[in-house]
């Protein structure tokens, strides 16, 4: 069986946005930068809604309560867009 344990360094330190990207700083010093078009709820959110985030999943995830959006560092590191983005890309 292949089980993957999260790396403790992949926990979220901080989150910041540009007009086009989300950048997640990790505890191990890496930064994940991905396009906001991968996350339509964040893309269409107000700046205040984007800034209202919380760590979740023992620090390996992010939650935006105003948007009902959840992301994991694992998914972002894999380059996985949200299901909403995938639907809009294939529609």
Beta strands, then each sheet from edge to edge (+ up, - down):
strand 1: 12-17
strand 2: 21-26
strand 3: 31-35
strand 4: 54-56
strand 5: 61-64
strand 6: 69-72
sheet 1: 1+ 2- 3+
sheet 2: 4+ 5- 6+
end
